[in-house]
C-alpha cells in the first residue's frame, strides 16, 4: 500500500491577484500561474493526502495570506493549513499580524532570510519575536542558504521555545560539491532539539542535467543520520521543484528514499511528523 505524503511546502502563484518580483529572472516560473487546480491535477494518483501552503514572498504578504485562506475554505483543495510570511525584525505591526493570522488557519510563519542582510536574524528584536511565535504555539520555518547555516545555529540556540523547521535541508550547494561545510553545520543544527529538517527542494540544487536520486543520496543519508526519522518532514517545493525534474519525479525519488526505511520510519517522514509538528488534523 502506498504511504500517503503530506506536503508541507506547497507554493501557489496567482498573478491576477499578486505580484512575485523574484520570479522575473527564472524563466520556468516567470509569467506563469501555478494554481491549486494545477497542483491537484499534477499530484492526482501520486498519494498526496493534503498540503500546507507556504508563503511565496509575494509583494503583499497580507493580501497573499487572506487570498490563500479563501482557497483553503474549499475542502476539495485539501489545503490543511497556511505557513504565512511575517516580519520578526519589526515590532511595529508584529503582534497585530500574529493575532490576526491565528484566526486564519495559520500553522506557522516564515521570513526568507537570504534576501535580507545577515544581521537581521541576529537582532534582539528578531529573536524576541521568533520566541513570541513559540509562545503562541506556532512554528517558524528557517529559510537560509548554506553559507548562512551558522546564523541558523545562533538563532535556534536562543529561540529554544519555538519549533524551527529548516527548509530544503539547509539549501546544500550540491552543484559545486559543497558537502563538507554543509555536513558540519547540519550536524550542529541537528543537536539542537527544537530544530527539525524539511526534506524538500534539493533536486533543484543539482548541476543542470544531474538531478537524480544518486546525486542527492549522500545529502539525504546525512539528514537521516543526523535528525533521525522522527524530526524530518516532507515537502514538494512546487513549483520551484521544476528547476530540477519536476514534482512527479521528486515524488518518485521520495518513494525510493522511503522504501529504504522501515514502515514506521517511512510513515513518520511522509506524514506523521508534519501533522504533529504543525498541529494539523486531517
C-alpha positions as a printed NumPy array, in Angstrom:
array([[  0.   ,   0.   ,   0.   ],
       [  1.278,   3.477,  -0.913],
       [  2.204,   5.557,   2.128],
       [  0.401,   8.93 ,   1.962],
       [  2.561,  12.026,   1.567],
       [  1.688,  15.206,   3.423],
       [  3.158,  18.191,   1.616],
       [  4.466,  20.868,   3.995],
       [  5.796,  23.155,   1.271],
       [  3.295,  23.964,  -1.458],
       [  3.639,  27.297,  -3.244],
       [  0.763,  28.806,  -5.228],
       [  1.126,  31.738,  -7.624],
       [ -1.875,  33.706,  -8.875],
       [ -0.637,  36.637, -10.934],
       [ -4.067,  38.189, -11.329],
       [ -4.101,  38.592,  -7.543],
       [ -0.462,  39.225,  -6.577],
       [  2.991,  40.063,  -7.893],
       [  6.071,  37.883,  -7.412],
       [  9.082,  40.036,  -8.403],
       [ 11.652,  37.353,  -7.539],
       [ 10.382,  35.089, -10.344],
       [ 11.064,  37.514, -13.205],
       [ 14.55 ,  36.159, -13.952],
       [ 13.593,  32.49 , -13.598],
       [ 12.184,  31.528, -16.979],
       [ 10.497,  28.353, -15.796],
       [  8.491,  30.363, -13.246],
       [  8.2  ,  33.829, -14.794],
       [  4.844,  34.857, -16.247],
       [  3.132,  31.615, -15.276],
       [  0.368,  30.865, -12.798],
       [  0.686,  27.849, -10.544],
       [ -2.767,  27.25 ,  -9.122],
       [ -4.317,  24.795,  -6.716],
       [ -6.078,  23.187,  -9.687],
       [ -2.718,  22.682, -11.39 ],
       [ -1.305,  21.136,  -8.233],
       [ -4.238,  18.795,  -7.723],
       [ -4.047,  17.609, -11.332],
       [ -0.281,  17.078, -11.117],
       [ -0.464,  15.064,  -7.882],
       [ -3.533,  13.007,  -8.772],
       [ -2.914,   9.316,  -8.023],
       [  0.54 ,  10.085,  -6.587],
       [ -0.514,   9.592,  -2.976],
       [ -0.527,  13.186,  -1.691],
       [ -3.173,  13.398,   1.027],
       [ -3.035,  17.112,   1.758],
       [ -0.816,  20.158,   1.869],
       [  0.309,  23.222,   3.737],
       [  0.585,  26.392,   1.702],
       [  3.991,  28.03 ,   2.042],
       [  4.251,  31.786,   1.514],
       [  5.862,  32.751,  -1.797],
       [  7.464,  36.108,  -0.993],
       [  4.641,  37.939,  -2.768],
       [  4.761,  41.727,  -2.89 ],
       [  1.833,  41.941,  -0.435],
       [  2.043,  39.133,   2.087],
       [ -1.065,  40.25 ,   3.962],
       [ -3.152,  40.006,   0.799],
       [ -1.497,  36.692,  -0.095],
       [ -2.405,  35.187,   3.27 ],
       [ -6.048,  36.237,   3.05 ],
       [ -6.357,  35.064,  -0.553],
       [ -4.936,  31.607,   0.153],
       [ -7.089,  31.384,   3.26 ],
       [-10.116,  31.773,   0.991],
       [ -8.844,  28.932,  -1.214],
       [ -8.368,  26.709,   1.829],
       [-12.034,  27.119,   2.735],
       [-12.855,  24.768,  -0.156],
       [-12.315,  21.321,   1.352],
       [-11.719,  19.862,  -2.116],
       [ -8.47 ,  21.843,  -2.315],
       [ -7.013,  19.833,   0.599],
       [ -5.081,  22.84 ,   1.928],
       [ -4.896,  21.886,   5.584],
       [ -3.109,  24.99 ,   6.846],
       [ -1.024,  28.01 ,   5.945],
       [  2.567,  28.999,   6.673],
       [  2.481,  32.737,   6.1  ],
       [  5.06 ,  35.474,   5.87 ],
       [  5.917,  37.591,   8.88 ],
       [  8.47 ,  40.277,   9.768],
       [ 10.041,  39.484,  13.154],
       [ 12.645,  42.216,  12.635],
       [  9.999,  44.869,  13.312],
       [  7.929,  45.358,  16.436],
       [  5.509,  47.616,  14.574],
       [  2.56 ,  45.524,  13.441],
       [  4.132,  42.228,  14.506],
       [  1.748,  41.284,  17.312],
       [ -1.267,  42.59 ,  15.375],
       [ -0.393,  40.305,  12.445],
       [  0.254,  37.419,  14.818],
       [ -3.174,  37.882,  16.403],
       [ -4.903,  38.25 ,  13.029],
       [ -3.344,  35.193,  11.456],
       [ -4.005,  32.884,  14.396],
       [ -7.669,  33.106,  13.355],
       [ -6.822,  32.215,   9.722],
       [ -5.903,  28.503,   9.743],
       [ -2.25 ,  29.512,  10.073],
       [  0.016,  26.789,  11.466],
       [  3.32 ,  28.648,  11.215],
       [  5.354,  31.52 ,   9.837],
       [  8.374,  32.159,   7.646],
       [ 10.744,  35.015,   6.899],
       [ 13.018,  34.412,   3.898],
       [ 16.45 ,  35.345,   5.214],
       [ 18.664,  35.093,   2.151],
       [ 17.02 ,  38.189,   0.657],
       [ 17.942,  40.467,   3.558],
       [ 21.146,  41.371,   5.36 ],
       [ 22.578,  38.612,   7.533],
       [ 22.389,  40.873,  10.581],
       [ 18.584,  40.81 ,  10.501],
       [ 18.31 ,  37.422,  12.217],
       [ 20.916,  38.45 ,  14.792],
       [ 18.946,  41.406,  16.134],
       [ 17.388,  41.289,  19.585],
       [ 14.025,  42.283,  18.105],
       [ 14.032,  39.438,  15.578],
       [ 14.919,  36.841,  18.183],
       [ 12.411,  38.161,  20.721],
       [  9.625,  37.966,  18.158],
       [ 10.547,  34.461,  16.985],
       [ 10.259,  33.436,  20.629],
       [  6.802,  35.041,  20.691],
       [  5.805,  32.752,  17.821],
       [  6.71 ,  29.8  ,  20.014],
       [  4.771,  31.281,  22.931],
       [  1.543,  31.137,  20.9  ],
       [  2.254,  27.54 ,  19.888],
       [  3.192,  28.138,  16.259],
       [  6.226,  27.133,  14.208],
       [  8.848,  29.166,  12.367],
       [ 10.363,  27.885,   9.12 ],
       [ 14.053,  28.676,   8.619],
       [ 14.953,  29.736,   5.085],
       [ 18.734,  30.211,   4.952],
       [ 21.309,  29.491,   2.283],
       [ 24.11 ,  27.02 ,   3.031],
       [ 26.576,  29.825,   3.789],
       [ 24.115,  31.185,   6.38 ],
       [ 23.717,  27.986,   8.39 ],
       [ 25.877,  29.364,  11.243],
       [ 23.208,  32.086,  11.561],
       [ 20.543,  29.399,  11.798],
       [ 22.518,  27.728,  14.571],
       [ 22.738,  31.009,  16.503],
       [ 19.023,  31.672,  16.114],
       [ 17.975,  28.174,  17.132],
       [ 20.02 ,  28.297,  20.319],
       [ 18.357,  31.494,  21.555],
       [ 14.823,  30.568,  20.413],
       [ 14.635,  27.188,  22.089],
       [ 10.931,  27.538,  22.919],
       [  9.967,  27.643,  19.226],
       [  9.792,  24.683,  16.844],
       [ 12.059,  25.617,  13.912],
       [ 11.867,  23.794,  10.586],
       [ 14.934,  24.035,   8.37 ],
       [ 13.757,  24.408,   4.781],
       [ 15.229,  22.399,   1.918],
       [ 17.796,  20.541,   4.032],
       [ 19.647,  23.816,   4.524],
       [ 19.951,  24.505,   0.767],
       [ 23.116,  22.449,   0.157],
       [ 25.322,  23.625,  -2.682],
       [ 25.159,  20.303,  -4.485],
       [ 26.118,  21.717,  -7.879],
       [ 29.598,  22.709,  -6.673],
       [ 30.006,  19.8  ,  -4.25 ],
       [ 29.701,  21.852,  -1.083],
       [ 29.093,  18.77 ,   1.037],
       [ 31.861,  19.126,   3.623],
       [ 30.942,  22.537,   5.025],
       [ 27.227,  21.758,   4.845],
       [ 27.736,  18.405,   6.576],
       [ 29.338,  20.022,   9.62 ],
       [ 26.705,  22.73 ,  10.075],
       [ 23.823,  20.287,   9.617],
       [ 25.274,  18.055,  12.327],
       [ 25.46 ,  21.028,  14.702],
       [ 21.893,  22.101,  13.914],
       [ 20.592,  18.584,  14.467],
       [ 21.987,  18.638,  18.007],
       [ 19.57 ,  21.466,  18.889],
       [ 16.368,  19.635,  19.871],
       [ 13.828,  22.248,  18.71 ],
       [ 15.139,  22.119,  15.115],
       [ 13.503,  19.889,  12.515],
       [ 14.508,  19.334,   8.895],
       [ 12.352,  19.567,   5.79 ],
       [ 13.201,  17.083,   3.05 ],
       [ 12.377,  19.326,   0.129],
       [ 13.853,  21.354,  -2.689],
       [ 17.212,  19.662,  -3.005],
       [ 16.729,  18.292,  -6.531],
       [ 16.788,  21.92 ,  -7.689],
       [ 20.305,  22.438,  -6.285],
       [ 21.977,  19.853,  -8.502],
       [ 24.025,  20.918, -11.508],
       [ 21.994,  21.028, -14.753],
       [ 21.28 ,  17.552, -16.03 ],
       [ 22.446,  15.784, -12.862],
       [ 19.276,  15.879, -10.77 ],
       [ 18.757,  12.296,  -9.563],
       [ 18.461,  10.092,  -6.51 ],
       [ 22.109,   9.104,  -6.853],
       [ 23.225,  12.742,  -6.803],
       [ 21.313,  13.671,  -3.661],
       [ 21.775,  10.343,  -1.843],
       [ 24.766,  11.457,   0.324],
       [ 22.837,  14.543,   1.434],
       [ 19.678,  12.598,   2.228],
       [ 21.647,   9.982,   4.163],
       [ 23.336,  12.679,   6.224],
       [ 19.992,  14.278,   7.06 ],
       [ 18.586,  10.913,   8.111],
       [ 21.642,  10.115,  10.207],
       [ 21.64 ,  13.498,  11.937],
       [ 17.968,  14.235,  12.522],
       [ 16.578,  10.724,  12.583],
       [ 13.233,   9.859,  11.072],
       [ 11.259,  11.495,  13.902],
       [ 12.496,  15.028,  13.128],
       [ 12.094,  15.149,   9.342],
       [  9.073,  16.334,   7.339],
       [  8.47 ,  16.148,   3.599],
       [  7.716,  18.965,   1.168],
       [  7.284,  19.308,  -2.572],
       [  8.581,  22.864,  -3.038],
       [  6.273,  23.027,  -6.053],
       [  6.681,  24.781,  -8.48 ],
       [ 10.312,  25.648,  -7.626],
       [ 10.926,  21.895,  -7.868],
       [ 10.598,  22.411, -11.632],
       [ 14.168,  23.729, -11.54 ],
       [ 15.053,  20.074, -11.037],
       [ 12.973,  17.482, -12.844],
       [  9.549,  18.45 , -11.554],
       [  7.18 ,  17.223,  -8.864],
       [  6.285,  13.75 , -10.197],
       [  9.991,  12.873, -10.386],
       [ 10.597,  14.263,  -6.874],
       [  7.759,  12.102,  -5.565],
       [  9.303,   9.115,  -7.352],
       [ 12.666,   9.847,  -5.699],
       [ 10.934,  10.358,  -2.346],
       [  9.345,   6.937,  -2.577],
       [ 12.768,   5.437,  -3.304],
       [ 14.036,   7.095,  -0.088],
       [ 11.035,   5.869,   1.908],
       [ 11.444,   2.318,   0.573],
       [ 14.8  ,   2.073,   2.35 ],
       [ 13.199,   2.803,   5.734],
       [ 11.005,   0.683,   7.958],
       [  7.263,   1.207,   7.536],
       [  7.032,   3.193,  10.78 ],
       [ 10.011,   5.35 ,   9.818],
       [  8.612,   5.967,   6.343],
       [  5.211,   6.998,   7.706],
       [  6.887,   9.38 ,  10.149],
       [  8.804,  11.171,   7.398],
       [  5.978,  11.055,   4.863],
       [  3.175,  12.444,   7.013],
       [  3.064,  11.78 ,  10.753],
       [  5.833,  14.146,  11.85 ],
       [  4.348,  17.017,   9.859],
       [  0.913,  16.618,  11.386],
       [  2.427,  16.584,  14.861],
       [  4.895,  19.458,  14.458],
       [  2.485,  21.747,  12.622],
       [ -0.503,  20.534,  14.701],
       [ -2.581,  19.601,  11.674],
       [ -5.654,  17.407,  11.767],
       [ -6.834,  15.554,   8.676]])
